[in-house]
Each structure stands twice: as structure tokens, then as C-alpha cells.
Amino acid sequence: MFEIIKDEPKEVIVAAFVVGATLTEKGALTYWYNCKRKASKAAKP
């Protein structure tokens, strides 16, 4: 899910996690942070 919407603003991504993945607001924020961190690690050569 994150790969599809990764270019959107943080608020949009967190809202999508709350609605689409039925996470809480805090859980969605934590999940966004972890996905973003994992994606940035994968992008580094």
C-alpha cells in the first residue's frame, strides 16, 4: 500500500492507513514512519 501512495503528503498516507488498514491514528503514524524508513534504506546504494 505504501509503495502506491508514497509520494503523497504524510497526512494523506496516514489517513489511508487509518481507513484502508483499520489502524489507529497513532498506529498509522508509526507504520508510516517505519515504511518511510525502510524505503529510504532500500533506495540507498
PDB file of all heavy atoms in Angstrom:
ATOM      1  N   MET A   1       0.827  -1.193   0.000  1.00  0.00           N
ATOM      2  CA  MET A   1       0.000   0.000   0.000  1.00  0.00           C
ATOM      3  C   MET A   1       0.875   1.263   0.000  1.00  0.00           C
ATOM      4  O   MET A   1       0.577   2.207  -0.706  1.00  0.00           O
ATOM      5  CB  MET A   1      -0.916  -0.028   1.224  1.00  0.00           C
ATOM      6  CG  MET A   1      -1.854   1.103   1.336  1.00  0.00           C
ATOM      7  SD  MET A   1      -2.900   0.826   2.776  1.00  0.00           S
ATOM      8  CE  MET A   1      -4.032   2.138   2.581  1.00  0.00           C
ATOM      9  N   PHE A   2       1.936   1.248   0.797  1.00  0.00           N
ATOM     10  CA  PHE A   2       2.799   2.429   0.897  1.00  0.00           C
ATOM     11  C   PHE A   2       3.465   2.739  -0.439  1.00  0.00           C
ATOM     12  O   PHE A   2       3.605   3.902  -0.808  1.00  0.00           O
ATOM     13  CB  PHE A   2       3.855   2.231   1.988  1.00  0.00           C
ATOM     14  CG  PHE A   2       4.788   3.394   2.128  1.00  0.00           C
ATOM     15  CD1 PHE A   2       4.368   4.554   2.752  1.00  0.00           C
ATOM     16  CD2 PHE A   2       6.074   3.345   1.629  1.00  0.00           C
ATOM     17  CE1 PHE A   2       5.207   5.646   2.879  1.00  0.00           C
ATOM     18  CE2 PHE A   2       6.931   4.429   1.757  1.00  0.00           C
ATOM     19  CZ  PHE A   2       6.493   5.577   2.380  1.00  0.00           C
ATOM     20  N   GLU A   3       3.867   1.713  -1.176  1.00  0.00           N
ATOM     21  CA  GLU A   3       4.541   1.926  -2.463  1.00  0.00           C
ATOM     22  C   GLU A   3       3.660   2.703  -3.443  1.00  0.00           C
ATOM     23  O   GLU A   3       4.164   3.488  -4.233  1.00  0.00           O
ATOM     24  CB  GLU A   3       4.934   0.585  -3.083  1.00  0.00           C
ATOM     25  CG  GLU A   3       6.098  -0.079  -2.383  1.00  0.00           C
ATOM     26  CD  GLU A   3       7.383   0.710  -2.522  1.00  0.00           C
ATOM     27  OE1 GLU A   3       7.647   1.214  -3.625  1.00  0.00           O
ATOM     28  OE2 GLU A   3       8.102   0.826  -1.529  1.00  0.00           O
ATOM     29  N   ILE A   4       2.379   2.504  -3.376  1.00  0.00           N
ATOM     30  CA  ILE A   4       1.456   3.160  -4.305  1.00  0.00           C
ATOM     31  C   ILE A   4       1.284   4.636  -3.959  1.00  0.00           C
ATOM     32  O   ILE A   4       1.217   5.478  -4.853  1.00  0.00           O
ATOM     33  CB  ILE A   4       0.083   2.446  -4.289  1.00  0.00           C
ATOM     34  CG1 ILE A   4       0.256   1.009  -4.785  1.00  0.00           C
ATOM     35  CG2 ILE A   4      -0.935   3.188  -5.136  1.00  0.00           C
ATOM     36  CD1 ILE A   4      -0.957   0.147  -4.573  1.00  0.00           C
ATOM     37  N   ILE A   5       1.249   4.970  -2.674  1.00  0.00           N
ATOM     38  CA  ILE A   5       0.943   6.342  -2.266  1.00  0.00           C
ATOM     39  C   ILE A   5       2.120   7.057  -1.606  1.00  0.00           C
ATOM     40  O   ILE A   5       1.937   8.082  -0.949  1.00  0.00           O
ATOM     41  CB  ILE A   5      -0.271   6.359  -1.315  1.00  0.00           C
ATOM     42  CG1 ILE A   5      -0.014   5.507  -0.070  1.00  0.00           C
ATOM     43  CG2 ILE A   5      -1.527   5.935  -2.021  1.00  0.00           C
ATOM     44  CD1 ILE A   5      -1.105   5.581   0.972  1.00  0.00           C
ATOM     45  N   LYS A   6       3.324   6.553  -1.793  1.00  0.00           N
ATOM     46  CA  LYS A   6       4.484   7.107  -1.089  1.00  0.00           C
ATOM     47  C   LYS A   6       4.797   8.558  -1.435  1.00  0.00           C
ATOM     48  O   LYS A   6       5.443   9.239  -0.660  1.00  0.00           O
ATOM     49  CB  LYS A   6       5.720   6.255  -1.338  1.00  0.00           C
ATOM     50  CG  LYS A   6       6.195   6.246  -2.764  1.00  0.00           C
ATOM     51  CD  LYS A   6       7.387   5.352  -2.929  1.00  0.00           C
ATOM     52  CE  LYS A   6       7.785   5.315  -4.394  1.00  0.00           C
ATOM     53  NZ  LYS A   6       8.862   4.372  -4.619  1.00  0.00           N
ATOM     54  N   ASP A   7       4.323   9.062  -2.576  1.00  0.00           N
ATOM     55  CA  ASP A   7       4.593  10.439  -2.977  1.00  0.00           C
ATOM     56  C   ASP A   7       3.559  11.432  -2.448  1.00  0.00           C
ATOM     57  O   ASP A   7       3.704  12.632  -2.662  1.00  0.00           O
ATOM     58  CB  ASP A   7       4.671  10.538  -4.499  1.00  0.00           C
ATOM     59  CG  ASP A   7       5.836   9.727  -5.054  1.00  0.00           C
ATOM     60  OD1 ASP A   7       6.883   9.649  -4.378  1.00  0.00           O
ATOM     61  OD2 ASP A   7       5.701   9.174  -6.154  1.00  0.00           O
ATOM     62  N   GLU A   8       2.555  10.939  -1.769  1.00  0.00           N
ATOM     63  CA  GLU A   8       1.517  11.805  -1.204  1.00  0.00           C
ATOM     64  C   GLU A   8       2.023  12.432   0.102  1.00  0.00           C
ATOM     65  O   GLU A   8       2.967  11.939   0.706  1.00  0.00           O
ATOM     66  CB  GLU A   8       0.257  10.993  -0.923  1.00  0.00           C
ATOM     67  CG  GLU A   8      -0.396  10.415  -2.162  1.00  0.00           C
ATOM     68  CD  GLU A   8      -0.973  11.460  -3.088  1.00  0.00           C
ATOM     69  OE1 GLU A   8      -1.400  12.524  -2.596  1.00  0.00           O
ATOM     70  OE2 GLU A   8      -0.993  11.219  -4.299  1.00  0.00           O
ATOM     71  N   PRO A   9       1.364  13.497   0.563  1.00  0.00           N
ATOM     72  CA  PRO A   9       1.737  14.087   1.859  1.00  0.00           C
ATOM     73  C   PRO A   9       1.489  13.111   3.013  1.00  0.00           C
ATOM     74  O   PRO A   9       0.677  12.189   2.908  1.00  0.00           O
ATOM     75  CB  PRO A   9       0.807  15.296   1.995  1.00  0.00           C
ATOM     76  CG  PRO A   9       0.256  15.536   0.649  1.00  0.00           C
ATOM     77  CD  PRO A   9       0.341  14.257  -0.118  1.00  0.00           C
ATOM     78  N   LYS A  10       2.195  13.335   4.095  1.00  0.00           N
ATOM     79  CA  LYS A  10       2.108  12.448   5.260  1.00  0.00           C
ATOM     80  C   LYS A  10       0.676  12.289   5.744  1.00  0.00           C
ATOM     81  O   LYS A  10       0.246  11.178   6.066  1.00  0.00           O
ATOM     82  CB  LYS A  10       2.984  12.994   6.389  1.00  0.00           C
ATOM     83  CG  LYS A  10       2.892  12.206   7.674  1.00  0.00           C
ATOM     84  CD  LYS A  10       3.764  12.774   8.753  1.00  0.00           C
ATOM     85  CE  LYS A  10       3.049  13.880   9.454  1.00  0.00           C
ATOM     86  NZ  LYS A  10       3.695  14.306  10.701  1.00  0.00           N
ATOM     87  N   GLU A  11      -0.077  13.376   5.793  1.00  0.00           N
ATOM     88  CA  GLU A  11      -1.452  13.320   6.303  1.00  0.00           C
ATOM     89  C   GLU A  11      -2.330  12.403   5.456  1.00  0.00           C
ATOM     90  O   GLU A  11      -3.175  11.687   5.978  1.00  0.00           O
ATOM     91  CB  GLU A  11      -2.068  14.721   6.352  1.00  0.00           C
ATOM     92  CG  GLU A  11      -1.400  15.642   7.343  1.00  0.00           C
ATOM     93  CD  GLU A  11      -0.092  16.258   6.835  1.00  0.00           C
ATOM     94  OE1 GLU A  11       0.162  16.221   5.622  1.00  0.00           O
ATOM     95  OE2 GLU A  11       0.665  16.758   7.677  1.00  0.00           O
ATOM     96  N   VAL A  12      -2.120  12.422   4.150  1.00  0.00           N
ATOM     97  CA  VAL A  12      -2.913  11.582   3.243  1.00  0.00           C
ATOM     98  C   VAL A  12      -2.562  10.112   3.455  1.00  0.00           C
ATOM     99  O   VAL A  12      -3.445   9.256   3.508  1.00  0.00           O
ATOM    100  CB  VAL A  12      -2.668  11.998   1.773  1.00  0.00           C
ATOM    101  CG1 VAL A  12      -3.332  11.037   0.810  1.00  0.00           C
ATOM    102  CG2 VAL A  12      -3.151  13.413   1.539  1.00  0.00           C
ATOM    103  N   ILE A  13      -1.287   9.825   3.599  1.00  0.00           N
ATOM    104  CA  ILE A  13      -0.851   8.442   3.792  1.00  0.00           C
ATOM    105  C   ILE A  13      -1.363   7.896   5.116  1.00  0.00           C
ATOM    106  O   ILE A  13      -1.894   6.782   5.183  1.00  0.00           O
ATOM    107  CB  ILE A  13       0.686   8.345   3.722  1.00  0.00           C
ATOM    108  CG1 ILE A  13       1.171   8.735   2.325  1.00  0.00           C
ATOM    109  CG2 ILE A  13       1.152   6.940   4.073  1.00  0.00           C
ATOM    110  CD1 ILE A  13       2.669   8.841   2.189  1.00  0.00           C
ATOM    111  N   VAL A  14      -1.246   8.691   6.171  1.00  0.00           N
ATOM    112  CA  VAL A  14      -1.722   8.254   7.483  1.00  0.00           C
ATOM    113  C   VAL A  14      -3.234   8.031   7.455  1.00  0.00           C
ATOM    114  O   VAL A  14      -3.735   7.035   7.991  1.00  0.00           O
ATOM    115  CB  VAL A  14      -1.317   9.261   8.579  1.00  0.00           C
ATOM    116  CG1 VAL A  14      -1.999   8.947   9.899  1.00  0.00           C
ATOM    117  CG2 VAL A  14       0.196   9.271   8.759  1.00  0.00           C
ATOM    118  N   ALA A  15      -3.965   8.917   6.797  1.00  0.00           N
ATOM    119  CA  ALA A  15      -5.425   8.746   6.683  1.00  0.00           C
ATOM    120  C   ALA A  15      -5.765   7.475   5.913  1.00  0.00           C
ATOM    121  O   ALA A  15      -6.716   6.765   6.259  1.00  0.00           O
ATOM    122  CB  ALA A  15      -6.042   9.964   6.008  1.00  0.00           C
ATOM    123  N   ALA A  16      -4.986   7.178   4.878  1.00  0.00           N
ATOM    124  CA  ALA A  16      -5.224   5.953   4.105  1.00  0.00           C
ATOM    125  C   ALA A  16      -4.977   4.721   4.965  1.00  0.00           C
ATOM    126  O   ALA A  16      -5.709   3.728   4.861  1.00  0.00           O
ATOM    127  CB  ALA A  16      -4.326   5.929   2.877  1.00  0.00           C
ATOM    128  N   PHE A  17      -3.962   4.751   5.822  1.00  0.00           N
ATOM    129  CA  PHE A  17      -3.707   3.628   6.723  1.00  0.00           C
ATOM    130  C   PHE A  17      -4.829   3.474   7.741  1.00  0.00           C
ATOM    131  O   PHE A  17      -5.210   2.355   8.078  1.00  0.00           O
ATOM    132  CB  PHE A  17      -2.373   3.801   7.449  1.00  0.00           C
ATOM    133  CG  PHE A  17      -1.158   3.617   6.583  1.00  0.00           C
ATOM    134  CD1 PHE A  17       0.052   4.177   6.948  1.00  0.00           C
ATOM    135  CD2 PHE A  17      -1.203   2.891   5.413  1.00  0.00           C
ATOM    136  CE1 PHE A  17       1.183   4.007   6.173  1.00  0.00           C
ATOM    137  CE2 PHE A  17      -0.085   2.712   4.619  1.00  0.00           C
ATOM    138  CZ  PHE A  17       1.122   3.270   5.000  1.00  0.00           C
ATOM    139  N   VAL A  18      -5.370   4.584   8.216  1.00  0.00           N
ATOM    140  CA  VAL A  18      -6.461   4.523   9.197  1.00  0.00           C
ATOM    141  C   VAL A  18      -7.702   3.911   8.557  1.00  0.00           C
ATOM    142  O   VAL A  18      -8.327   3.013   9.117  1.00  0.00           O
ATOM    143  CB  VAL A  18      -6.765   5.924   9.770  1.00  0.00           C
ATOM    144  CG1 VAL A  18      -8.052   5.908  10.588  1.00  0.00           C
ATOM    145  CG2 VAL A  18      -5.604   6.430  10.610  1.00  0.00           C
ATOM    146  N   VAL A  19      -8.036   4.375   7.367  1.00  0.00           N
ATOM    147  CA  VAL A  19      -9.259   3.900   6.706  1.00  0.00           C
ATOM    148  C   VAL A  19      -9.052   2.540   6.045  1.00  0.00           C
ATOM    149  O   VAL A  19      -9.843   1.623   6.230  1.00  0.00           O
ATOM    150  CB  VAL A  19      -9.742   4.938   5.658  1.00  0.00           C
ATOM    151  CG1 VAL A  19     -10.911   4.403   4.861  1.00  0.00           C
ATOM    152  CG2 VAL A  19     -10.099   6.241   6.338  1.00  0.00           C
ATOM    153  N   GLY A  20      -7.973   2.411   5.281  1.00  0.00           N
ATOM    154  CA  GLY A  20      -7.760   1.202   4.492  1.00  0.00           C
ATOM    155  C   GLY A  20      -7.258   0.018   5.285  1.00  0.00           C
ATOM    156  O   GLY A  20      -7.620  -1.123   5.001  1.00  0.00           O
ATOM    157  N   ALA A  21      -6.412   0.273   6.271  1.00  0.00           N
ATOM    158  CA  ALA A  21      -5.835  -0.828   7.044  1.00  0.00           C
ATOM    159  C   ALA A  21      -6.412  -0.906   8.458  1.00  0.00           C
ATOM    160  O   ALA A  21      -5.938  -1.698   9.269  1.00  0.00           O
ATOM    161  CB  ALA A  21      -4.320  -0.662   7.117  1.00  0.00           C
ATOM    162  N   THR A  22      -7.403  -0.094   8.738  1.00  0.00           N
ATOM    163  CA  THR A  22      -8.084  -0.026  10.034  1.00  0.00           C
ATOM    164  C   THR A  22      -7.101   0.078  11.211  1.00  0.00           C
ATOM    165  O   THR A  22      -7.242  -0.602  12.209  1.00  0.00           O
ATOM    166  CB  THR A  22      -9.056  -1.205  10.250  1.00  0.00           C
ATOM    167  OG1 THR A  22      -8.339  -2.428  10.233  1.00  0.00           O
ATOM    168  CG2 THR A  22     -10.149  -1.218   9.198  1.00  0.00           C
ATOM    169  N   LEU A  23      -6.109   0.944  11.048  1.00  0.00           N
ATOM    170  CA  LEU A  23      -5.174   1.219  12.131  1.00  0.00           C
ATOM    171  C   LEU A  23      -5.671   2.421  12.930  1.00  0.00           C
ATOM    172  O   LEU A  23      -6.453   3.223  12.429  1.00  0.00           O
ATOM    173  CB  LEU A  23      -3.780   1.535  11.580  1.00  0.00           C
ATOM    174  CG  LEU A  23      -3.080   0.428  10.806  1.00  0.00           C
ATOM    175  CD1 LEU A  23      -1.788   0.953  10.193  1.00  0.00           C
ATOM    176  CD2 LEU A  23      -2.786  -0.748  11.711  1.00  0.00           C
ATOM    177  N   THR A  24      -5.185   2.536  14.153  1.00  0.00           N
ATOM    178  CA  THR A  24      -5.484   3.737  14.924  1.00  0.00           C
ATOM    179  C   THR A  24      -4.623   4.873  14.377  1.00  0.00           C
ATOM    180  O   THR A  24      -3.689   4.647  13.612  1.00  0.00           O
ATOM    181  CB  THR A  24      -5.161   3.537  16.412  1.00  0.00           C
ATOM    182  OG1 THR A  24      -3.763   3.313  16.562  1.00  0.00           O
ATOM    183  CG2 THR A  24      -5.948   2.382  17.007  1.00  0.00           C
ATOM    184  N   GLU A  25      -4.905   6.089  14.803  1.00  0.00           N
ATOM    185  CA  GLU A  25      -4.131   7.250  14.347  1.00  0.00           C
ATOM    186  C   GLU A  25      -2.655   7.101  14.724  1.00  0.00           C
ATOM    187  O   GLU A  25      -1.775   7.312  13.900  1.00  0.00           O
ATOM    188  CB  GLU A  25      -4.710   8.521  14.962  1.00  0.00           C
ATOM    189  CG  GLU A  25      -4.065   9.787  14.477  1.00  0.00           C
ATOM    190  CD  GLU A  25      -4.480  10.193  13.075  1.00  0.00           C
ATOM    191  OE1 GLU A  25      -5.575   9.824  12.648  1.00  0.00           O
ATOM    192  OE2 GLU A  25      -3.689  10.890  12.420  1.00  0.00           O
ATOM    193  N   LYS A  26      -2.393   6.719  15.959  1.00  0.00           N
ATOM    194  CA  LYS A  26      -1.006   6.543  16.400  1.00  0.00           C
ATOM    195  C   LYS A  26      -0.352   5.355  15.710  1.00  0.00           C
ATOM    196  O   LYS A  26       0.826   5.400  15.358  1.00  0.00           O
ATOM    197  CB  LYS A  26      -0.945   6.374  17.919  1.00  0.00           C
ATOM    198  CG  LYS A  26      -1.180   7.650  18.662  1.00  0.00           C
ATOM    199  CD  LYS A  26      -0.952   7.458  20.146  1.00  0.00           C
ATOM    200  CE  LYS A  26      -1.150   8.767  20.874  1.00  0.00           C
ATOM    201  NZ  LYS A  26      -0.824   8.650  22.289  1.00  0.00           N
ATOM    202  N   GLY A  27      -1.090   4.295  15.538  1.00  0.00           N
ATOM    203  CA  GLY A  27      -0.556   3.118  14.857  1.00  0.00           C
ATOM    204  C   GLY A  27      -0.232   3.412  13.404  1.00  0.00           C
ATOM    205  O   GLY A  27       0.781   2.956  12.872  1.00  0.00           O
ATOM    206  N   ALA A  28      -1.087   4.190  12.750  1.00  0.00           N
ATOM    207  CA  ALA A  28      -0.860   4.552  11.359  1.00  0.00           C
ATOM    208  C   ALA A  28       0.364   5.450  11.220  1.00  0.00           C
ATOM    209  O   ALA A  28       1.147   5.308  10.277  1.00  0.00           O
ATOM    210  CB  ALA A  28      -2.095   5.253  10.789  1.00  0.00           C
ATOM    211  N   LEU A  29       0.544   6.356  12.163  1.00  0.00           N
ATOM    212  CA  LEU A  29       1.706   7.240  12.138  1.00  0.00           C
ATOM    213  C   LEU A  29       2.998   6.440  12.324  1.00  0.00           C
ATOM    214  O   LEU A  29       3.982   6.665  11.616  1.00  0.00           O
ATOM    215  CB  LEU A  29       1.571   8.305  13.223  1.00  0.00           C
ATOM    216  CG  LEU A  29       2.526   9.470  13.154  1.00  0.00           C
ATOM    217  CD1 LEU A  29       2.388  10.212  11.831  1.00  0.00           C
ATOM    218  CD2 LEU A  29       2.276  10.417  14.300  1.00  0.00           C
ATOM    219  N   THR A  30       2.978   5.492  13.240  1.00  0.00           N
ATOM    220  CA  THR A  30       4.143   4.631  13.456  1.00  0.00           C
ATOM    221  C   THR A  30       4.422   3.786  12.228  1.00  0.00           C
ATOM    222  O   THR A  30       5.575   3.639  11.809  1.00  0.00           O
ATOM    223  CB  THR A  30       3.918   3.718  14.674  1.00  0.00           C
ATOM    224  OG1 THR A  30       3.667   4.529  15.809  1.00  0.00           O
ATOM    225  CG2 THR A  30       5.111   2.817  14.921  1.00  0.00           C
ATOM    226  N   TYR A  31       3.384   3.245  11.618  1.00  0.00           N
ATOM    227  CA  TYR A  31       3.542   2.419  10.418  1.00  0.00           C
ATOM    228  C   TYR A  31       4.092   3.252   9.262  1.00  0.00           C
ATOM    229  O   TYR A  31       4.958   2.801   8.529  1.00  0.00           O
ATOM    230  CB  TYR A  31       2.194   1.784  10.057  1.00  0.00           C
ATOM    231  CG  TYR A  31       2.299   0.750   8.973  1.00  0.00           C
ATOM    232  CD1 TYR A  31       2.975  -0.439   9.193  1.00  0.00           C
ATOM    233  CD2 TYR A  31       1.705   0.951   7.733  1.00  0.00           C
ATOM    234  CE1 TYR A  31       3.072  -1.400   8.198  1.00  0.00           C
ATOM    235  CE2 TYR A  31       1.802   0.010   6.734  1.00  0.00           C
ATOM    236  CZ  TYR A  31       2.483  -1.169   6.972  1.00  0.00           C
ATOM    237  OH  TYR A  31       2.587  -2.101   5.986  1.00  0.00           O
ATOM    238  N   TRP A  32       3.611   4.494   9.115  1.00  0.00           N
ATOM    239  CA  TRP A  32       4.123   5.398   8.081  1.00  0.00           C
ATOM    240  C   TRP A  32       5.609   5.647   8.284  1.00  0.00           C
ATOM    241  O   TRP A  32       6.389   5.577   7.340  1.00  0.00           O
ATOM    242  CB  TRP A  32       3.357   6.721   8.104  1.00  0.00           C
ATOM    243  CG  TRP A  32       4.022   7.790   7.305  1.00  0.00           C
ATOM    244  CD1 TRP A  32       3.975   7.940   5.954  1.00  0.00           C
ATOM    245  CD2 TRP A  32       4.869   8.833   7.792  1.00  0.00           C
ATOM    246  NE1 TRP A  32       4.741   9.023   5.578  1.00  0.00           N
ATOM    247  CE2 TRP A  32       5.305   9.595   6.691  1.00  0.00           C
ATOM    248  CE3 TRP A  32       5.298   9.205   9.058  1.00  0.00           C
ATOM    249  CZ2 TRP A  32       6.139  10.690   6.818  1.00  0.00           C
ATOM    250  CZ3 TRP A  32       6.133  10.305   9.185  1.00  0.00           C
ATOM    251  CH2 TRP A  32       6.544  11.028   8.077  1.00  0.00           C
ATOM    252  N   TYR A  33       5.996   5.931   9.514  1.00  0.00           N
ATOM    253  CA  TYR A  33       7.403   6.192   9.820  1.00  0.00           C
ATOM    254  C   TYR A  33       8.264   4.976   9.471  1.00  0.00           C
ATOM    255  O   TYR A  33       9.317   5.102   8.855  1.00  0.00           O
ATOM    256  CB  TYR A  33       7.556   6.553  11.295  1.00  0.00           C
ATOM    257  CG  TYR A  33       8.995   6.704  11.717  1.00  0.00           C
ATOM    258  CD1 TYR A  33       9.722   7.834  11.368  1.00  0.00           C
ATOM    259  CD2 TYR A  33       9.630   5.716  12.453  1.00  0.00           C
ATOM    260  CE1 TYR A  33      11.046   7.985  11.745  1.00  0.00           C
ATOM    261  CE2 TYR A  33      10.948   5.852  12.834  1.00  0.00           C
ATOM    262  CZ  TYR A  33      11.657   6.988  12.478  1.00  0.00           C
ATOM    263  OH  TYR A  33      12.964   7.112  12.844  1.00  0.00           O
ATOM    264  N   ASN A  34       7.831   3.794   9.856  1.00  0.00           N
ATOM    265  CA  ASN A  34       8.596   2.576   9.577  1.00  0.00           C
ATOM    266  C   ASN A  34       8.683   2.293   8.082  1.00  0.00           C
ATOM    267  O   ASN A  34       9.744   1.900   7.590  1.00  0.00           O
ATOM    268  CB  ASN A  34       7.994   1.388  10.316  1.00  0.00           C
ATOM    269  CG  ASN A  34       8.196   1.472  11.805  1.00  0.00           C
ATOM    270  OD1 ASN A  34       9.128   2.123  12.279  1.00  0.00           O
ATOM    271  ND2 ASN A  34       7.328   0.829  12.567  1.00  0.00           N
ATOM    272  N   CYS A  35       7.597   2.487   7.355  1.00  0.00           N
ATOM    273  CA  CYS A  35       7.612   2.281   5.904  1.00  0.00           C
ATOM    274  C   CYS A  35       8.540   3.276   5.223  1.00  0.00           C
ATOM    275  O   CYS A  35       9.298   2.912   4.315  1.00  0.00           O
ATOM    276  CB  CYS A  35       6.207   2.415   5.324  1.00  0.00           C
ATOM    277  SG  CYS A  35       5.108   1.061   5.732  1.00  0.00           S
ATOM    278  N   LYS A  36       8.475   4.519   5.654  1.00  0.00           N
ATOM    279  CA  LYS A  36       9.330   5.553   5.067  1.00  0.00           C
ATOM    280  C   LYS A  36      10.797   5.242   5.320  1.00  0.00           C
ATOM    281  O   LYS A  36      11.641   5.378   4.433  1.00  0.00           O
ATOM    282  CB  LYS A  36       8.952   6.914   5.656  1.00  0.00           C
ATOM    283  CG  LYS A  36       9.700   8.061   5.062  1.00  0.00           C
ATOM    284  CD  LYS A  36       9.245   9.373   5.658  1.00  0.00           C
ATOM    285  CE  LYS A  36      10.124  10.487   5.155  1.00  0.00           C
ATOM    286  NZ  LYS A  36       9.852  11.739   5.801  1.00  0.00           N
ATOM    287  N   ARG A  37      11.109   4.829   6.535  1.00  0.00           N
ATOM    288  CA  ARG A  37      12.489   4.489   6.882  1.00  0.00           C
ATOM    289  C   ARG A  37      12.989   3.281   6.084  1.00  0.00           C
ATOM    290  O   ARG A  37      14.102   3.277   5.570  1.00  0.00           O
ATOM    291  CB  ARG A  37      12.564   4.201   8.379  1.00  0.00           C
ATOM    292  CG  ARG A  37      13.955   4.324   8.947  1.00  0.00           C
ATOM    293  CD  ARG A  37      13.924   4.228  10.420  1.00  0.00           C
ATOM    294  NE  ARG A  37      13.451   2.896  10.764  1.00  0.00           N
ATOM    295  CZ  ARG A  37      13.504   2.382  11.977  1.00  0.00           C
ATOM    296  NH1 ARG A  37      13.953   3.082  12.970  1.00  0.00           N
ATOM    297  NH2 ARG A  37      13.078   1.172  12.217  1.00  0.00           N
ATOM    298  N   LYS A  38      12.156   2.278   5.937  1.00  0.00           N
ATOM    299  CA  LYS A  38      12.527   1.084   5.178  1.00  0.00           C
ATOM    300  C   LYS A  38      12.737   1.418   3.708  1.00  0.00           C
ATOM    301  O   LYS A  38      13.681   0.943   3.070  1.00  0.00           O
ATOM    302  CB  LYS A  38      11.451   0.008   5.326  1.00  0.00           C
ATOM    303  CG  LYS A  38      11.779  -1.283   4.648  1.00  0.00           C
ATOM    304  CD  LYS A  38      10.693  -2.307   4.854  1.00  0.00           C
ATOM    305  CE  LYS A  38      11.005  -3.584   4.111  1.00  0.00           C
ATOM    306  NZ  LYS A  38       9.955  -4.578   4.239  1.00  0.00           N
ATOM    307  N   ALA A  39      11.887   2.285   3.150  1.00  0.00           N
ATOM    308  CA  ALA A  39      12.008   2.673   1.750  1.00  0.00           C
ATOM    309  C   ALA A  39      13.277   3.472   1.511  1.00  0.00           C
ATOM    310  O   ALA A  39      13.941   3.325   0.478  1.00  0.00           O
ATOM    311  CB  ALA A  39      10.783   3.471   1.315  1.00  0.00           C
ATOM    312  N   SER A  40      13.632   4.331   2.453  1.00  0.00           N
ATOM    313  CA  SER A  40      14.846   5.132   2.274  1.00  0.00           C
ATOM    314  C   SER A  40      16.100   4.261   2.380  1.00  0.00           C
ATOM    315  O   SER A  40      17.084   4.501   1.690  1.00  0.00           O
ATOM    316  CB  SER A  40      14.905   6.275   3.278  1.00  0.00           C
ATOM    317  OG  SER A  40      15.129   5.789   4.580  1.00  0.00           O
ATOM    318  N   LYS A  41      16.080   3.248   3.215  1.00  0.00           N
ATOM    319  CA  LYS A  41      17.203   2.314   3.314  1.00  0.00           C
ATOM    320  C   LYS A  41      17.347   1.507   2.035  1.00  0.00           C
ATOM    321  O   LYS A  41      18.451   1.244   1.577  1.00  0.00           O
ATOM    322  CB  LYS A  41      17.039   1.375   4.503  1.00  0.00           C
ATOM    323  CG  LYS A  41      17.354   2.003   5.834  1.00  0.00           C
ATOM    324  CD  LYS A  41      17.259   0.982   6.932  1.00  0.00           C
ATOM    325  CE  LYS A  41      17.561   1.587   8.277  1.00  0.00           C
ATOM    326  NZ  LYS A  41      17.471   0.595   9.359  1.00  0.00           N
ATOM    327  N   ALA A  42      16.234   1.098   1.446  1.00  0.00           N
ATOM    328  CA  ALA A  42      16.270   0.312   0.219  1.00  0.00           C
ATOM    329  C   ALA A  42      16.733   1.133  -0.967  1.00  0.00           C
ATOM    330  O   ALA A  42      17.308   0.600  -1.918  1.00  0.00           O
ATOM    331  CB  ALA A  42      14.884  -0.281  -0.049  1.00  0.00           C
ATOM    332  N   ALA A  43      16.505   2.434  -0.936  1.00  0.00           N
ATOM    333  CA  ALA A  43      16.863   3.304  -2.050  1.00  0.00           C
ATOM    334  C   ALA A  43      18.354   3.654  -2.068  1.00  0.00           C
ATOM    335  O   ALA A  43      18.899   4.026  -3.103  1.00  0.00           O
ATOM    336  CB  ALA A  43      16.049   4.585  -2.007  1.00  0.00           C
ATOM    337  N   LYS A  44      19.016   3.538  -0.923  1.00  0.00           N
ATOM    338  CA  LYS A  44      20.445   3.866  -0.859  1.00  0.00           C
ATOM    339  C   LYS A  44      21.261   2.772  -1.547  1.00  0.00           C
ATOM    340  O   LYS A  44      20.964   1.589  -1.381  1.00  0.00           O
ATOM    341  CB  LYS A  44      20.897   4.025   0.585  1.00  0.00           C
ATOM    342  CG  LYS A  44      20.336   5.267   1.234  1.00  0.00           C
ATOM    343  CD  LYS A  44      20.865   5.421   2.637  1.00  0.00           C
ATOM    344  CE  LYS A  44      20.271   6.672   3.270  1.00  0.00           C
ATOM    345  NZ  LYS A  44      20.724   6.839   4.654  1.00  0.00           N
ATOM    346  N   PRO A  45      22.286   3.164  -2.292  1.00  0.00           N
ATOM    347  CA  PRO A  45      23.102   2.148  -2.986  1.00  0.00           C
ATOM    348  C   PRO A  45      24.003   1.356  -2.059  1.00  0.00           C
ATOM    349  O   PRO A  45      24.353   1.710  -1.028  1.00  0.00           O
ATOM    350  CB  PRO A  45      23.958   2.968  -3.944  1.00  0.00           C
ATOM    351  CG  PRO A  45      23.826   4.381  -3.549  1.00  0.00           C
ATOM    352  CD  PRO A  45      22.660   4.496  -2.631  1.00  0.00           C
TER     353      PRO A  45
END
